[in-house]
């Protein structure tokens, strides 16, 4: 049986792919650098605090928080441990099902995310949105939605 010829990228597709790869590599580094410099937290830790800040009662099951933060349960547990040591997050057994652990944003954690958000949003705006037109922002959302749909066909990604 013959192996079908690969569908090679066209020169335009290759250029788009290389640009996307550059964004995927550089943007997280730039976001991390600002948060580490200004707030002493990683972008992943910021995502955890932000996710909890928007949850009902500022509390989520660790498994749900891992999906929201786009991280493994092991990585999340380590990060939450660091946040817990700083007094920003508290863990407790889920009273409705003891097999689960809840993560809750403390008042100190709420203060941290409130203090960190303006600098982070300013950085996101400067790096992404200030460089785009309104039409390009809509296109970016649609492009991202389509790529997420292809990479997450089960729909577990909370940003879709």
C-alpha positions as CSV (number, residue, x, y, z in Angstrom):
1,X,0.0,0.0,0.0
2,X,1.4,3.4,-1.0
3,X,1.8,6.1,1.6
4,X,-0.1,9.2,0.4
5,X,2.0,12.3,-0.3
6,X,1.9,14.8,2.6
7,X,-0.2,17.9,2.2
8,X,2.8,20.3,2.4
9,X,2.1,23.9,3.5
10,X,1.9,26.5,0.7
11,X,4.4,29.4,1.1
12,X,1.6,31.6,2.4
13,X,0.5,28.9,4.9
14,X,4.2,28.4,6.0
15,X,4.6,32.1,6.5
16,X,1.4,32.3,8.6
17,X,2.5,29.2,10.6
18,X,5.9,30.7,11.4
19,X,4.3,33.9,12.5
20,X,1.9,32.0,14.8
21,X,4.7,30.0,16.2
22,X,6.6,33.2,17.0
23,X,3.5,34.5,18.8
24,X,3.1,31.2,20.7
25,X,6.7,31.3,21.8
26,X,7.1,35.0,22.6
27,X,3.8,36.2,24.0
28,X,3.8,33.8,27.1
29,X,7.3,34.9,27.8
30,X,6.5,38.6,27.6
31,X,3.4,38.1,29.8
32,X,5.3,36.1,32.4
33,X,8.2,38.7,32.5
34,X,5.8,41.6,33.3
35,X,4.0,39.7,36.0
36,X,7.2,38.4,37.6
37,X,8.9,41.8,37.5
38,X,5.9,43.8,38.8
39,X,4.0,41.3,40.9
40,X,6.4,38.4,41.7
41,X,4.0,35.8,40.2
42,X,4.0,33.8,37.0
43,X,1.4,34.1,34.3
44,X,0.1,30.6,35.3
45,X,-0.3,31.7,38.9
46,X,-2.0,34.9,37.8
47,X,-4.4,32.7,35.7
48,X,-5.2,30.6,38.8
49,X,-5.9,33.7,40.9
50,X,-8.0,35.3,38.1
51,X,-10.0,32.1,37.6
52,X,-10.8,31.9,41.3
53,X,-11.7,35.6,41.4
54,X,-14.4,35.0,38.8
55,X,-15.8,31.8,40.3
56,X,-19.0,31.7,42.4
57,X,-17.8,32.1,46.0
58,X,-14.3,32.5,44.6
59,X,-14.0,28.7,44.9
60,X,-13.5,25.9,42.4
61,X,-12.7,22.2,42.5
62,X,-9.0,21.7,41.8
63,X,-10.0,19.6,38.8
64,X,-12.1,22.4,37.3
65,X,-9.4,24.9,38.0
66,X,-6.8,22.8,36.2
67,X,-9.0,22.9,33.1
68,X,-9.6,26.6,33.4
69,X,-5.9,27.3,33.9
70,X,-4.9,25.0,31.0
71,X,-2.5,23.0,33.3
72,X,-2.2,19.5,34.6
73,X,-3.5,18.7,38.1
74,X,0.1,18.1,39.2
75,X,1.3,21.5,37.9
76,X,-1.8,23.2,39.4
77,X,-1.2,21.5,42.8
78,X,2.3,22.8,42.9
79,X,1.3,26.3,41.9
80,X,-1.6,26.4,44.4
81,X,0.8,25.2,47.1
82,X,3.0,28.2,46.4
83,X,-0.1,30.5,46.4
84,X,-1.3,28.9,49.6
85,X,2.1,29.6,51.3
86,X,1.7,33.3,50.5
87,X,-1.8,33.3,52.0
88,X,-3.6,33.9,48.7
89,X,-5.4,30.6,48.2
90,X,-6.8,28.0,50.7
91,X,-7.5,24.4,50.0
92,X,-10.2,22.3,51.7
93,X,-12.1,19.1,51.1
94,X,-15.3,19.5,49.0
95,X,-18.1,19.1,51.6
96,X,-20.4,17.6,48.9
97,X,-17.9,15.0,47.8
98,X,-14.8,14.3,49.8
99,X,-12.9,12.9,46.8
100,X,-12.4,16.4,45.6
101,X,-10.4,19.3,46.9
102,X,-11.6,22.9,46.7
103,X,-9.4,25.9,46.1
104,X,-10.7,29.2,47.5
105,X,-9.3,32.7,46.9
106,X,-8.6,34.3,50.2
107,X,-9.1,38.0,50.9
108,X,-5.4,38.5,50.6
109,X,-5.6,36.7,47.2
110,X,-8.4,38.9,46.2
111,X,-6.3,42.0,47.0
112,X,-3.3,40.5,45.1
113,X,-5.4,39.9,41.9
114,X,-7.0,43.4,42.2
115,X,-3.5,44.9,42.5
116,X,-2.0,42.8,39.7
117,X,-4.8,43.1,37.1
118,X,-4.2,46.7,35.9
119,X,-0.5,46.0,35.0
120,X,-1.4,42.7,33.3
121,X,-4.3,44.1,31.3
122,X,-2.1,47.1,30.3
123,X,0.5,44.6,29.1
124,X,-2.0,42.5,27.2
125,X,-3.4,45.7,25.6
126,X,0.0,46.9,24.6
127,X,1.2,43.6,23.2
128,X,-2.0,42.5,21.5
129,X,-5.0,44.8,21.2
130,X,-3.3,48.2,20.6
131,X,-1.6,46.7,17.5
132,X,-4.9,45.5,16.0
133,X,-8.0,47.1,14.4
134,X,-11.5,46.3,15.7
135,X,-12.0,44.1,12.6
136,X,-8.7,42.3,13.4
137,X,-9.8,41.7,17.0
138,X,-13.0,40.0,15.7
139,X,-10.9,38.0,13.2
140,X,-8.5,37.0,16.0
141,X,-11.3,35.7,18.1
142,X,-12.8,33.7,15.3
143,X,-9.4,32.3,14.3
144,X,-8.7,31.3,17.9
145,X,-12.1,29.8,18.3
146,X,-11.6,27.6,15.2
147,X,-8.1,26.5,16.3
148,X,-9.4,25.7,19.8
149,X,-12.2,23.7,18.2
150,X,-9.7,21.6,16.3
151,X,-7.4,21.1,19.3
152,X,-10.2,20.5,21.8
153,X,-13.0,18.7,19.9
154,X,-14.6,17.6,23.2
155,X,-15.2,21.2,24.1
156,X,-13.6,21.1,27.5
157,X,-11.7,24.4,26.9
158,X,-13.5,27.1,28.9
159,X,-12.6,29.9,26.5
160,X,-14.8,28.7,23.7
